Structure formats: structure tokens, C-alpha cells
Amino acid sequence: MFELTIDGKAVKAEVSFYTAQLYEAEFQSDLIKDFFGVQAGEAIVTSDESGQIATIDFTKINWLAATKAMWAAIKTADAAAPGYTAWMKKTSGTNLWLERERLALEISDCFFRAEAPA
């Protein structure tokens, strides 16, 4: 279990195989395929010669898949959480960049462990 920050509040979330099943049932699509997409090795953030951020390419991330994955992880942790549409209507105010990174770590840990869990 981990926490996501939405509208200044900590919300419990969990990624398990059930999360992938919830995602597929709700969206008729694959969580891993949608969330990670094609990993082309291209930089999302580029810097200029001084090391300052020059550009951020937001087209390389499926941001809506990130919100869908957030919902599925929250729904995994709390079966009473509303459906996706109702959740989206009442949800705002997050750092999607940061929360997507948290989700990526949790999804990777669940589905792509390099070693057996401790």
C-alpha cells in the first residue's frame, strides 16, 4: 500500500494483479500497455548547455492512462471508492508528474520484479 496526494490529501492506493483486472474491466484495455506505452528511449526532458530545462515533451506520456491507473490503484485499496467517471468528476489538484512516477514504481514492482520479493 502507498499514498497518492490529491487535492492536498493523502489517498491510499495499492497495485496488485487485481488492479490490472479492474482497469481492464472498466476500460477494456491493458493497464501496462496503456500506462507504459512504447519505451522509445527518447528524452522527455531536454536541457540546454547550461543545464537548464529547455523543453518538456508532454506528448510522450499517456496522461489519461495515468489518471485511469490512479483510479484503479485507489479502487484496489478501497472497494467503496466511486466508479471512474464519478471519481474524475470530483477529483482535481494533483501533481500528475509526481504521482505518475509513484505509480510507475508501484506498477513495476508488482509486475516486473527482477528478483523474488523479500
Phi and psi restraints in degrees (range 20) as a CNS / XPLOR table:
assign (resid 1 and name C) (resid 2 and name N)
       (resid 2 and name CA) (resid 2 and name C) 1.0 -144.9 20.0 2
assign (resid 2 and name N) (resid 2 and name CA)
       (resid 2 and name C) (resid 3 and name N) 1.0 178.4 20.0 2
assign (resid 2 and name C) (resid 3 and name N)
       (resid 3 and name CA) (resid 3 and name C) 1.0 -123.3 20.0 2
assign (resid 3 and name N) (resid 3 and name CA)
       (resid 3 and name C) (resid 4 and name N) 1.0 143.0 20.0 2
assign (resid 3 and name C) (resid 4 and name N)
       (resid 4 and name CA) (resid 4 and name C) 1.0 -111.8 20.0 2
assign (resid 4 and name N) (resid 4 and name CA)
       (resid 4 and name C) (resid 5 and name N) 1.0 149.3 20.0 2
assign (resid 4 and name C) (resid 5 and name N)
       (resid 5 and name CA) (resid 5 and name C) 1.0 -104.8 20.0 2
assign (resid 5 and name N) (resid 5 and name CA)
       (resid 5 and name C) (resid 6 and name N) 1.0 117.6 20.0 2
assign (resid 5 and name C) (resid 6 and name N)
       (resid 6 and name CA) (resid 6 and name C) 1.0 -130.9 20.0 2
assign (resid 6 and name N) (resid 6 and name CA)
       (resid 6 and name C) (resid 7 and name N) 1.0 125.9 20.0 2
assign (resid 6 and name C) (resid 7 and name N)
       (resid 7 and name CA) (resid 7 and name C) 1.0 53.4 20.0 2
assign (resid 7 and name N) (resid 7 and name CA)
       (resid 7 and name C) (resid 8 and name N) 1.0 39.4 20.0 2
assign (resid 7 and name C) (resid 8 and name N)
       (resid 8 and name CA) (resid 8 and name C) 1.0 76.9 20.0 2
assign (resid 8 and name N) (resid 8 and name CA)
       (resid 8 and name C) (resid 9 and name N) 1.0 4.6 20.0 2
assign (resid 8 and name C) (resid 9 and name N)
       (resid 9 and name CA) (resid 9 and name C) 1.0 -117.7 20.0 2
assign (resid 9 and name N) (resid 9 and name CA)
       (resid 9 and name C) (resid 10 and name N) 1.0 143.6 20.0 2
assign (resid 9 and name C) (resid 10 and name N)
       (resid 10 and name CA) (resid 10 and name C) 1.0 -77.7 20.0 2
assign (resid 10 and name N) (resid 10 and name CA)
       (resid 10 and name C) (resid 11 and name N) 1.0 130.3 20.0 2
assign (resid 10 and name C) (resid 11 and name N)
       (resid 11 and name CA) (resid 11 and name C) 1.0 -121.6 20.0 2
assign (resid 11 and name N) (resid 11 and name CA)
       (resid 11 and name C) (resid 12 and name N) 1.0 129.1 20.0 2
assign (resid 11 and name C) (resid 12 and name N)
       (resid 12 and name CA) (resid 12 and name C) 1.0 -70.7 20.0 2
assign (resid 12 and name N) (resid 12 and name CA)
       (resid 12 and name C) (resid 13 and name N) 1.0 140.1 20.0 2
assign (resid 12 and name C) (resid 13 and name N)
       (resid 13 and name CA) (resid 13 and name C) 1.0 -143.9 20.0 2
assign (resid 13 and name N) (resid 13 and name CA)
       (resid 13 and name C) (resid 14 and name N) 1.0 158.9 20.0 2
assign (resid 13 and name C) (resid 14 and name N)
       (resid 14 and name CA) (resid 14 and name C) 1.0 -152.3 20.0 2
assign (resid 14 and name N) (resid 14 and name CA)
       (resid 14 and name C) (resid 15 and name N) 1.0 140.4 20.0 2
assign (resid 14 and name C) (resid 15 and name N)
       (resid 15 and name CA) (resid 15 and name C) 1.0 -115.2 20.0 2
assign (resid 15 and name N) (resid 15 and name CA)
       (resid 15 and name C) (resid 16 and name N) 1.0 123.8 20.0 2
assign (resid 15 and name C) (resid 16 and name N)
       (resid 16 and name CA) (resid 16 and name C) 1.0 -145.0 20.0 2
assign (resid 16 and name N) (resid 16 and name CA)
       (resid 16 and name C) (resid 17 and name N) 1.0 -178.4 20.0 2
assign (resid 16 and name C) (resid 17 and name N)
       (resid 17 and name CA) (resid 17 and name C) 1.0 -61.4 20.0 2
assign (resid 17 and name N) (resid 17 and name CA)
       (resid 17 and name C) (resid 18 and name N) 1.0 -30.2 20.0 2
assign (resid 17 and name C) (resid 18 and name N)
       (resid 18 and name CA) (resid 18 and name C) 1.0 -62.4 20.0 2
assign (resid 18 and name N) (resid 18 and name CA)
       (resid 18 and name C) (resid 19 and name N) 1.0 -34.4 20.0 2
assign (resid 18 and name C) (resid 19 and name N)
       (resid 19 and name CA) (resid 19 and name C) 1.0 -58.8 20.0 2
assign (resid 19 and name N) (resid 19 and name CA)
       (resid 19 and name C) (resid 20 and name N) 1.0 -44.6 20.0 2
assign (resid 19 and name C) (resid 20 and name N)
       (resid 20 and name CA) (resid 20 and name C) 1.0 -63.9 20.0 2
assign (resid 20 and name N) (resid 20 and name CA)
       (resid 20 and name C) (resid 21 and name N) 1.0 -37.6 20.0 2
assign (resid 20 and name C) (resid 21 and name N)
       (resid 21 and name CA) (resid 21 and name C) 1.0 -68.1 20.0 2
assign (resid 21 and name N) (resid 21 and name CA)
       (resid 21 and name C) (resid 22 and name N) 1.0 -42.7 20.0 2
assign (resid 21 and name C) (resid 22 and name N)
       (resid 22 and name CA) (resid 22 and name C) 1.0 -59.2 20.0 2
assign (resid 22 and name N) (resid 22 and name CA)
       (resid 22 and name C) (resid 23 and name N) 1.0 -44.6 20.0 2
assign (resid 22 and name C) (resid 23 and name N)
       (resid 23 and name CA) (resid 23 and name C) 1.0 -60.5 20.0 2
assign (resid 23 and name N) (resid 23 and name CA)
       (resid 23 and name C) (resid 24 and name N) 1.0 -48.2 20.0 2
assign (resid 23 and name C) (resid 24 and name N)
       (resid 24 and name CA) (resid 24 and name C) 1.0 -64.4 20.0 2
assign (resid 24 and name N) (resid 24 and name CA)
       (resid 24 and name C) (resid 25 and name N) 1.0 -41.1 20.0 2
assign (resid 24 and name C) (resid 25 and name N)
       (resid 25 and name CA) (resid 25 and name C) 1.0 -64.0 20.0 2
assign (resid 25 and name N) (resid 25 and name CA)
       (resid 25 and name C) (resid 26 and name N) 1.0 -39.1 20.0 2
assign (resid 25 and name C) (resid 26 and name N)
       (resid 26 and name CA) (resid 26 and name C) 1.0 -78.6 20.0 2
assign (resid 26 and name N) (resid 26 and name CA)
       (resid 26 and name C) (resid 27 and name N) 1.0 -38.8 20.0 2
assign (resid 26 and name C) (resid 27 and name N)
       (resid 27 and name CA) (resid 27 and name C) 1.0 -114.9 20.0 2
assign (resid 27 and name N) (resid 27 and name CA)
       (resid 27 and name C) (resid 28 and name N) 1.0 -0.8 20.0 2
assign (resid 27 and name C) (resid 28 and name N)
       (resid 28 and name CA) (resid 28 and name C) 1.0 50.0 20.0 2
assign (resid 28 and name N) (resid 28 and name CA)
       (resid 28 and name C) (resid 29 and name N) 1.0 43.6 20.0 2
assign (resid 28 and name C) (resid 29 and name N)
       (resid 29 and name CA) (resid 29 and name C) 1.0 -152.9 20.0 2
assign (resid 29 and name N) (resid 29 and name CA)
       (resid 29 and name C) (resid 30 and name N) 1.0 169.3 20.0 2
assign (resid 29 and name C) (resid 30 and name N)
       (resid 30 and name CA) (resid 30 and name C) 1.0 -94.7 20.0 2
assign (resid 30 and name N) (resid 30 and name CA)
       (resid 30 and name C) (resid 31 and name N) 1.0 124.8 20.0 2
assign (resid 30 and name C) (resid 31 and name N)
       (resid 31 and name CA) (resid 31 and name C) 1.0 -55.6 20.0 2
assign (resid 31 and name N) (resid 31 and name CA)
       (resid 31 and name C) (resid 32 and name N) 1.0 -51.1 20.0 2
assign (resid 31 and name C) (resid 32 and name N)
       (resid 32 and name CA) (resid 32 and name C) 1.0 -64.8 20.0 2
assign (resid 32 and name N) (resid 32 and name CA)
       (resid 32 and name C) (resid 33 and name N) 1.0 -45.8 20.0 2
assign (resid 32 and name C) (resid 33 and name N)
       (resid 33 and name CA) (resid 33 and name C) 1.0 -60.2 20.0 2
assign (resid 33 and name N) (resid 33 and name CA)
       (resid 33 and name C) (resid 34 and name N) 1.0 -47.4 20.0 2
assign (resid 33 and name C) (resid 34 and name N)
       (resid 34 and name CA) (resid 34 and name C) 1.0 -68.4 20.0 2
assign (resid 34 and name N) (resid 34 and name CA)
       (resid 34 and name C) (resid 35 and name N) 1.0 -44.4 20.0 2
assign (resid 34 and name C) (resid 35 and name N)
       (resid 35 and name CA) (resid 35 and name C) 1.0 -70.3 20.0 2
assign (resid 35 and name N) (resid 35 and name CA)
       (resid 35 and name C) (resid 36 and name N) 1.0 -47.2 20.0 2
assign (resid 35 and name C) (resid 36 and name N)
       (resid 36 and name CA) (resid 36 and name C) 1.0 -89.8 20.0 2
assign (resid 36 and name N) (resid 36 and name CA)
       (resid 36 and name C) (resid 37 and name N) 1.0 -31.4 20.0 2
assign (resid 36 and name C) (resid 37 and name N)
       (resid 37 and name CA) (resid 37 and name C) 1.0 58.6 20.0 2
assign (resid 37 and name N) (resid 37 and name CA)
       (resid 37 and name C) (resid 38 and name N) 1.0 -152.1 20.0 2
assign (resid 37 and name C) (resid 38 and name N)
       (resid 38 and name CA) (resid 38 and name C) 1.0 -88.3 20.0 2
assign (resid 38 and name N) (resid 38 and name CA)
       (resid 38 and name C) (resid 39 and name N) 1.0 126.5 20.0 2
assign (resid 38 and name C) (resid 39 and name N)
       (resid 39 and name CA) (resid 39 and name C) 1.0 -95.0 20.0 2
assign (resid 39 and name N) (resid 39 and name CA)
       (resid 39 and name C) (resid 40 and name N) 1.0 89.7 20.0 2
assign (resid 39 and name C) (resid 40 and name N)
       (resid 40 and name CA) (resid 40 and name C) 1.0 -81.9 20.0 2
assign (resid 40 and name N) (resid 40 and name CA)
       (resid 40 and name C) (resid 41 and name N) 1.0 -10.1 20.0 2
assign (resid 40 and name C) (resid 41 and name N)
       (resid 41 and name CA) (resid 41 and name C) 1.0 80.8 20.0 2
assign (resid 41 and name N) (resid 41 and name CA)
       (resid 41 and name C) (resid 42 and name N) 1.0 8.0 20.0 2
assign (resid 41 and name C) (resid 42 and name N)
       (resid 42 and name CA) (resid 42 and name C) 1.0 -83.7 20.0 2
assign (resid 42 and name N) (resid 42 and name CA)
       (resid 42 and name C) (resid 43 and name N) 1.0 144.2 20.0 2
assign (resid 42 and name C) (resid 43 and name N)
       (resid 43 and name CA) (resid 43 and name C) 1.0 -71.3 20.0 2
assign (resid 43 and name N) (resid 43 and name CA)
       (resid 43 and name C) (resid 44 and name N) 1.0 136.7 20.0 2
assign (resid 43 and name C) (resid 44 and name N)
       (resid 44 and name CA) (resid 44 and name C) 1.0 -84.9 20.0 2
assign (resid 44 and name N) (resid 44 and name CA)
       (resid 44 and name C) (resid 45 and name N) 1.0 -37.4 20.0 2
assign (resid 44 and name C) (resid 45 and name N)
       (resid 45 and name CA) (resid 45 and name C) 1.0 -113.6 20.0 2
assign (resid 45 and name N) (resid 45 and name CA)
       (resid 45 and name C) (resid 46 and name N) 1.0 129.6 20.0 2
assign (resid 45 and name C) (resid 46 and name N)
       (resid 46 and name CA) (resid 46 and name C) 1.0 -118.1 20.0 2
assign (resid 46 and name N) (resid 46 and name CA)
       (resid 46 and name C) (resid 47 and name N) 1.0 148.7 20.0 2
assign (resid 46 and name C) (resid 47 and name N)
       (resid 47 and name CA) (resid 47 and name C) 1.0 -117.3 20.0 2
assign (resid 47 and name N) (resid 47 and name CA)
       (resid 47 and name C) (resid 48 and name N) 1.0 155.1 20.0 2
assign (resid 47 and name C) (resid 48 and name N)
       (resid 48 and name CA) (resid 48 and name C) 1.0 -85.8 20.0 2
assign (resid 48 and name N) (resid 48 and name CA)
       (resid 48 and name C) (resid 49 and name N) 1.0 -176.3 20.0 2
assign (resid 48 and name C) (resid 49 and name N)
       (resid 49 and name CA) (resid 49 and name C) 1.0 -63.5 20.0 2
assign (resid 49 and name N) (resid 49 and name CA)
       (resid 49 and name C) (resid 50 and name N) 1.0 -22.0 20.0 2
assign (resid 49 and name C) (resid 50 and name N)
       (resid 50 and name CA) (resid 50 and name C) 1.0 -88.0 20.0 2
assign (resid 50 and name N) (resid 50 and name CA)
       (resid 50 and name C) (resid 51 and name N) 1.0 -3.2 20.0 2
assign (resid 50 and name C) (resid 51 and name N)
       (resid 51 and name CA) (resid 51 and name C) 1.0 92.3 20.0 2
assign (resid 51 and name N) (resid 51 and name CA)
       (resid 51 and name C) (resid 52 and name N) 1.0 -2.4 20.0 2
assign (resid 51 and name C) (resid 52 and name N)
       (resid 52 and name CA) (resid 52 and name C) 1.0 -77.4 20.0 2
assign (resid 52 and name N) (resid 52 and name CA)
       (resid 52 and name C) (resid 53 and name N) 1.0 147.2 20.0 2
assign (resid 52 and name C) (resid 53 and name N)
       (resid 53 and name CA) (resid 53 and name C) 1.0 -62.9 20.0 2
assign (resid 53 and name N) (resid 53 and name CA)
       (resid 53 and name C) (resid 54 and name N) 1.0 126.0 20.0 2
assign (resid 53 and name C) (resid 54 and name N)
       (resid 54 and name CA) (resid 54 and name C) 1.0 -97.9 20.0 2
assign (resid 54 and name N) (resid 54 and name CA)
       (resid 54 and name C) (resid 55 and name N) 1.0 -43.7 20.0 2
assign (resid 54 and name C) (resid 55 and name N)
       (resid 55 and name CA) (resid 55 and name C) 1.0 -147.2 20.0 2
assign (resid 55 and name N) (resid 55 and name CA)
       (resid 55 and name C) (resid 56 and name N) 1.0 153.2 20.0 2
assign (resid 55 and name C) (resid 56 and name N)
       (resid 56 and name CA) (resid 56 and name C) 1.0 -127.2 20.0 2
assign (resid 56 and name N) (resid 56 and name CA)
       (resid 56 and name C) (resid 57 and name N) 1.0 121.6 20.0 2
assign (resid 56 and name C) (resid 57 and name N)
       (resid 57 and name CA) (resid 57 and name C) 1.0 -95.9 20.0 2
assign (resid 57 and name N) (resid 57 and name CA)
       (resid 57 and name C) (resid 58 and name N) 1.0 94.4 20.0 2
assign (resid 57 and name C) (resid 58 and name N)
       (resid 58 and name CA) (resid 58 and name C) 1.0 -73.5 20.0 2
assign (resid 58 and name N) (resid 58 and name CA)
       (resid 58 and name C) (resid 59 and name N) 1.0 -9.6 20.0 2
assign (resid 58 and name C) (resid 59 and name N)
       (resid 59 and name CA) (resid 59 and name C) 1.0 -76.4 20.0 2
assign (resid 59 and name N) (resid 59 and name CA)
       (resid 59 and name C) (resid 60 and name N) 1.0 -11.3 20.0 2
assign (resid 59 and name C) (resid 60 and name N)
       (resid 60 and name CA) (resid 60 and name C) 1.0 -85.2 20.0 2
assign (resid 60 and name N) (resid 60 and name CA)
       (resid 60 and name C) (resid 61 and name N) 1.0 -3.6 20.0 2
assign (resid 60 and name C) (resid 61 and name N)
       (resid 61 and name CA) (resid 61 and name C) 1.0 -122.0 20.0 2
assign (resid 61 and name N) (resid 61 and name CA)
       (resid 61 and name C) (resid 62 and name N) 1.0 135.3 20.0 2
assign (resid 61 and name C) (resid 62 and name N)
       (resid 62 and name CA) (resid 62 and name C) 1.0 -84.8 20.0 2
assign (resid 62 and name N) (resid 62 and name CA)
       (resid 62 and name C) (resid 63 and name N) 1.0 91.7 20.0 2
assign (resid 62 and name C) (resid 63 and name N)
       (resid 63 and name CA) (resid 63 and name C) 1.0 -67.1 20.0 2
assign (resid 63 and name N) (resid 63 and name CA)
       (resid 63 and name C) (resid 64 and name N) 1.0 -36.0 20.0 2
assign (resid 63 and name C) (resid 64 and name N)
       (resid 64 and name CA) (resid 64 and name C) 1.0 -66.8 20.0 2
assign (resid 64 and name N) (resid 64 and name CA)
       (resid 64 and name C) (resid 65 and name N) 1.0 -36.4 20.0 2
assign (resid 64 and name C) (resid 65 and name N)
       (resid 65 and name CA) (resid 65 and name C) 1.0 -61.9 20.0 2
assign (resid 65 and name N) (resid 65 and name CA)
       (resid 65 and name C) (resid 66 and name N) 1.0 -33.2 20.0 2
assign (resid 65 and name C) (resid 66 and name N)
       (resid 66 and name CA) (resid 66 and name C) 1.0 -64.9 20.0 2
assign (resid 66 and name N) (resid 66 and name CA)
       (resid 66 and name C) (resid 67 and name N) 1.0 -41.4 20.0 2
assign (resid 66 and name C) (resid 67 and name N)
       (resid 67 and name CA) (resid 67 and name C) 1.0 -68.0 20.0 2
assign (resid 67 and name N) (resid 67 and name CA)
       (resid 67 and name C) (resid 68 and name N) 1.0 -36.7 20.0 2
assign (resid 67 and name C) (resid 68 and name N)
       (resid 68 and name CA) (resid 68 and name C) 1.0 -64.6 20.0 2
assign (resid 68 and name N) (resid 68 and name CA)
       (resid 68 and name C) (resid 69 and name N) 1.0 -42.1 20.0 2
assign (resid 68 and name C) (resid 69 and name N)
       (resid 69 and name CA) (resid 69 and name C) 1.0 -66.6 20.0 2
assign (resid 69 and name N) (resid 69 and name CA)
       (resid 69 and name C) (resid 70 and name N) 1.0 -37.4 20.0 2
assign (resid 69 and name C) (resid 70 and name N)
       (resid 70 and name CA) (resid 70 and name C) 1.0 -59.2 20.0 2
assign (resid 70 and name N) (resid 70 and name CA)
       (resid 70 and name C) (resid 71 and name N) 1.0 -48.3 20.0 2
assign (resid 70 and name C) (resid 71 and name N)
       (resid 71 and name CA) (resid 71 and name C) 1.0 -59.3 20.0 2
assign (resid 71 and name N) (resid 71 and name CA)
       (resid 71 and name C) (resid 72 and name N) 1.0 -46.5 20.0 2
assign (resid 71 and name C) (resid 72 and name N)
       (resid 72 and name CA) (resid 72 and name C) 1.0 -62.3 20.0 2
assign (resid 72 and name N) (resid 72 and name CA)
       (resid 72 and name C) (resid 73 and name N) 1.0 -38.0 20.0 2
assign (resid 72 and name C) (resid 73 and name N)
       (resid 73 and name CA) (resid 73 and name C) 1.0 -68.7 20.0 2
assign (resid 73 and name N) (resid 73 and name CA)
       (resid 73 and name C) (resid 74 and name N) 1.0 -39.4 20.0 2
assign (resid 73 and name C) (resid 74 and name N)
       (resid 74 and name CA) (resid 74 and name C) 1.0 -67.1 20.0 2
assign (resid 74 and name N) (resid 74 and name CA)
       (resid 74 and name C) (resid 75 and name N) 1.0 -42.3 20.0 2
assign (resid 74 and name C) (resid 75 and name N)
       (resid 75 and name CA) (resid 75 and name C) 1.0 -65.4 20.0 2
assign (resid 75 and name N) (resid 75 and name CA)
       (resid 75 and name C) (resid 76 and name N) 1.0 -33.3 20.0 2
assign (resid 75 and name C) (resid 76 and name N)
       (resid 76 and name CA) (resid 76 and name C) 1.0 -63.2 20.0 2
assign (resid 76 and name N) (resid 76 and name CA)
       (resid 76 and name C) (resid 77 and name N) 1.0 -42.2 20.0 2
assign (resid 76 and name C) (resid 77 and name N)
       (resid 77 and name CA) (resid 77 and name C) 1.0 -75.3 20.0 2
assign (resid 77 and name N) (resid 77 and name CA)
       (resid 77 and name C) (resid 78 and name N) 1.0 -27.2 20.0 2
assign (resid 77 and name C) (resid 78 and name N)
       (resid 78 and name CA) (resid 78 and name C) 1.0 -141.2 20.0 2
assign (resid 78 and name N) (resid 78 and name CA)
       (resid 78 and name C) (resid 79 and name N) 1.0 98.7 20.0 2
assign (resid 78 and name C) (resid 79 and name N)
       (resid 79 and name CA) (resid 79 and name C) 1.0 -59.5 20.0 2
assign (resid 79 and name N) (resid 79 and name CA)
       (resid 79 and name C) (resid 80 and name N) 1.0 -21.8 20.0 2
assign (resid 79 and name C) (resid 80 and name N)
       (resid 80 and name CA) (resid 80 and name C) 1.0 -82.7 20.0 2
assign (resid 80 and name N) (resid 80 and name CA)
       (resid 80 and name C) (resid 81 and name N) 1.0 -4.4 20.0 2
assign (resid 80 and name C) (resid 81 and name N)
       (resid 81 and name CA) (resid 81 and name C) 1.0 -60.2 20.0 2
assign (resid 81 and name N) (resid 81 and name CA)
       (resid 81 and name C) (resid 82 and name N) 1.0 147.0 20.0 2
assign (resid 81 and name C) (resid 82 and name N)
       (resid 82 and name CA) (resid 82 and name C) 1.0 -68.0 20.0 2
assign (resid 82 and name N) (resid 82 and name CA)
       (resid 82 and name C) (resid 83 and name N) 1.0 167.5 20.0 2
assign (resid 82 and name C) (resid 83 and name N)
       (resid 83 and name CA) (resid 83 and name C) 1.0 -62.5 20.0 2
assign (resid 83 and name N) (resid 83 and name CA)
       (resid 83 and name C) (resid 84 and name N) 1.0 168.3 20.0 2
assign (resid 83 and name C) (resid 84 and name N)
       (resid 84 and name CA) (resid 84 and name C) 1.0 -58.1 20.0 2
assign (resid 84 and name N) (resid 84 and name CA)
       (resid 84 and name C) (resid 85 and name N) 1.0 -49.0 20.0 2
assign (resid 84 and name C) (resid 85 and name N)
       (resid 85 and name CA) (resid 85 and name C) 1.0 -62.4 20.0 2
assign (resid 85 and name N) (resid 85 and name CA)
       (resid 85 and name C) (resid 86 and name N) 1.0 -45.5 20.0 2
assign (resid 85 and name C) (resid 86 and name N)
       (resid 86 and name CA) (resid 86 and name C) 1.0 -63.6 20.0 2
assign (resid 86 and name N) (resid 86 and name CA)
       (resid 86 and name C) (resid 87 and name N) 1.0 -40.2 20.0 2
assign (resid 86 and name C) (resid 87 and name N)
       (resid 87 and name CA) (resid 87 and name C) 1.0 -63.2 20.0 2
assign (resid 87 and name N) (resid 87 and name CA)
       (resid 87 and name C) (resid 88 and name N) 1.0 -44.5 20.0 2
assign (resid 87 and name C) (resid 88 and name N)
       (resid 88 and name CA) (resid 88 and name C) 1.0 -62.3 20.0 2
assign (resid 88 and name N) (resid 88 and name CA)
       (resid 88 and name C) (resid 89 and name N) 1.0 -37.8 20.0 2
assign (resid 88 and name C) (resid 89 and name N)
       (resid 89 and name CA) (resid 89 and name C) 1.0 -63.4 20.0 2
assign (resid 89 and name N) (resid 89 and name CA)
       (resid 89 and name C) (resid 90 and name N) 1.0 -30.0 20.0 2
assign (resid 89 and name C) (resid 90 and name N)
       (resid 90 and name CA) (resid 90 and name C) 1.0 -105.8 20.0 2
assign (resid 90 and name N) (resid 90 and name CA)
       (resid 90 and name C) (resid 91 and name N) 1.0 1.4 20.0 2
assign (resid 90 and name C) (resid 91 and name N)
       (resid 91 and name CA) (resid 91 and name C) 1.0 -106.1 20.0 2
assign (resid 91 and name N) (resid 91 and name CA)
       (resid 91 and name C) (resid 92 and name N) 1.0 131.1 20.0 2
assign (resid 91 and name C) (resid 92 and name N)
       (resid 92 and name CA) (resid 92 and name C) 1.0 -162.5 20.0 2
assign (resid 92 and name N) (resid 92 and name CA)
       (resid 92 and name C) (resid 93 and name N) 1.0 167.6 20.0 2
assign (resid 92 and name C) (resid 93 and name N)
       (resid 93 and name CA) (resid 93 and name C) 1.0 78.6 20.0 2
assign (resid 93 and name N) (resid 93 and name CA)
       (resid 93 and name C) (resid 94 and name N) 1.0 68.1 20.0 2
assign (resid 93 and name C) (resid 94 and name N)
       (resid 94 and name CA) (resid 94 and name C) 1.0 -141.9 20.0 2
assign (resid 94 and name N) (resid 94 and name CA)
       (resid 94 and name C) (resid 95 and name N) 1.0 163.4 20.0 2
assign (resid 94 and name C) (resid 95 and name N)
       (resid 95 and name CA) (resid 95 and name C) 1.0 -95.4 20.0 2
assign (resid 95 and name N) (resid 95 and name CA)
       (resid 95 and name C) (resid 96 and name N) 1.0 88.3 20.0 2
assign (resid 95 and name C) (resid 96 and name N)
       (resid 96 and name CA) (resid 96 and name C) 1.0 -60.1 20.0 2
assign (resid 96 and name N) (resid 96 and name CA)
       (resid 96 and name C) (resid 97 and name N) 1.0 -30.2 20.0 2
assign (resid 96 and name C) (resid 97 and name N)
       (resid 97 and name CA) (resid 97 and name C) 1.0 -60.6 20.0 2
assign (resid 97 and name N) (resid 97 and name CA)
       (resid 97 and name C) (resid 98 and name N) 1.0 -51.1 20.0 2
assign (resid 97 and name C) (resid 98 and name N)
       (resid 98 and name CA) (resid 98 and name C) 1.0 -68.4 20.0 2
assign (resid 98 and name N) (resid 98 and name CA)
       (resid 98 and name C) (resid 99 and name N) 1.0 -46.0 20.0 2
assign (resid 98 and name C) (resid 99 and name N)
       (resid 99 and name CA) (resid 99 and name C) 1.0 -67.3 20.0 2
assign (resid 99 and name N) (resid 99 and name CA)
       (resid 99 and name C) (resid 100 and name N) 1.0 -32.8 20.0 2
assign (resid 99 and name C) (resid 100 and name N)
       (resid 100 and name CA) (resid 100 and name C) 1.0 -64.7 20.0 2
assign (resid 100 and name N) (resid 100 and name CA)
       (resid 100 and name C) (resid 101 and name N) 1.0 -38.2 20.0 2
assign (resid 100 and name C) (resid 101 and name N)
       (resid 101 and name CA) (resid 101 and name C) 1.0 -64.6 20.0 2
assign (resid 101 and name N) (resid 101 and name CA)
       (resid 101 and name C) (resid 102 and name N) 1.0 -42.1 20.0 2
assign (resid 101 and name C) (resid 102 and name N)
       (resid 102 and name CA) (resid 102 and name C) 1.0 -59.8 20.0 2
assign (resid 102 and name N) (resid 102 and name CA)
       (resid 102 and name C) (resid 103 and name N) 1.0 -45.5 20.0 2
assign (resid 102 and name C) (resid 103 and name N)
       (resid 103 and name CA) (resid 103 and name C) 1.0 -62.0 20.0 2
assign (resid 103 and name N) (resid 103 and name CA)
       (resid 103 and name C) (resid 104 and name N) 1.0 -42.4 20.0 2
assign (resid 103 and name C) (resid 104 and name N)
       (resid 104 and name CA) (resid 104 and name C) 1.0 -58.8 20.0 2
assign (resid 104 and name N) (resid 104 and name CA)
       (resid 104 and name C) (resid 105 and name N) 1.0 -41.9 20.0 2
assign (resid 104 and name C) (resid 105 and name N)
       (resid 105 and name CA) (resid 105 and name C) 1.0 -64.4 20.0 2
assign (resid 105 and name N) (resid 105 and name CA)
       (resid 105 and name C) (resid 106 and name N) 1.0 -43.5 20.0 2
assign (resid 105 and name C) (resid 106 and name N)
       (resid 106 and name CA) (resid 106 and name C) 1.0 -68.2 20.0 2
assign (resid 106 and name N) (resid 106 and name CA)
       (resid 106 and name C) (resid 107 and name N) 1.0 -42.0 20.0 2
assign (resid 106 and name C) (resid 107 and name N)
       (resid 107 and name CA) (resid 107 and name C) 1.0 -65.5 20.0 2
assign (resid 107 and name N) (resid 107 and name CA)
       (resid 107 and name C) (resid 108 and name N) 1.0 -43.4 20.0 2
assign (resid 107 and name C) (resid 108 and name N)
       (resid 108 and name CA) (resid 108 and name C) 1.0 -62.1 20.0 2
assign (resid 108 and name N) (resid 108 and name CA)
       (resid 108 and name C) (resid 109 and name N) 1.0 -41.8 20.0 2
assign (resid 108 and name C) (resid 109 and name N)
       (resid 109 and name CA) (resid 109 and name C) 1.0 -64.4 20.0 2
assign (resid 109 and name N) (resid 109 and name CA)
       (resid 109 and name C) (resid 110 and name N) 1.0 -36.2 20.0 2
assign (resid 109 and name C) (resid 110 and name N)
       (resid 110 and name CA) (resid 110 and name C) 1.0 -73.4 20.0 2
assign (resid 110 and name N) (resid 110 and name CA)
       (resid 110 and name C) (resid 111 and name N) 1.0 -44.8 20.0 2
assign (resid 110 and name C) (resid 111 and name N)
       (resid 111 and name CA) (resid 111 and name C) 1.0 -105.5 20.0 2
assign (resid 111 and name N) (resid 111 and name CA)
       (resid 111 and name C) (resid 112 and name N) 1.0 -16.9 20.0 2
assign (resid 111 and name C) (resid 112 and name N)
       (resid 112 and name CA) (resid 112 and name C) 1.0 -134.2 20.0 2
assign (resid 112 and name N) (resid 112 and name CA)
       (resid 112 and name C) (resid 113 and name N) 1.0 43.9 20.0 2
assign (resid 112 and name C) (resid 113 and name N)
       (resid 113 and name CA) (resid 113 and name C) 1.0 -67.5 20.0 2
assign (resid 113 and name N) (resid 113 and name CA)
       (resid 113 and name C) (resid 114 and name N) 1.0 136.6 20.0 2
assign (resid 113 and name C) (resid 114 and name N)
       (resid 114 and name CA) (resid 114 and name C) 1.0 -80.9 20.0 2
assign (resid 114 and name N) (resid 114 and name CA)
       (resid 114 and name C) (resid 115 and name N) 1.0 -19.6 20.0 2
assign (resid 114 and name C) (resid 115 and name N)
       (resid 115 and name CA) (resid 115 and name C) 1.0 -141.9 20.0 2
assign (resid 115 and name N) (resid 115 and name CA)
       (resid 115 and name C) (resid 116 and name N) 1.0 168.1 20.0 2
assign (resid 115 and name C) (resid 116 and name N)
       (resid 116 and name CA) (resid 116 and name C) 1.0 -65.8 20.0 2
assign (resid 116 and name N) (resid 116 and name CA)
       (resid 116 and name C) (resid 117 and name N) 1.0 146.7 20.0 2
assign (resid 116 and name C) (resid 117 and name N)
       (resid 117 and name CA) (resid 117 and name C) 1.0 -65.2 20.0 2
assign (resid 117 and name N) (resid 117 and name CA)
       (resid 117 and name C) (resid 118 and name N) 1.0 152.0 20.0 2
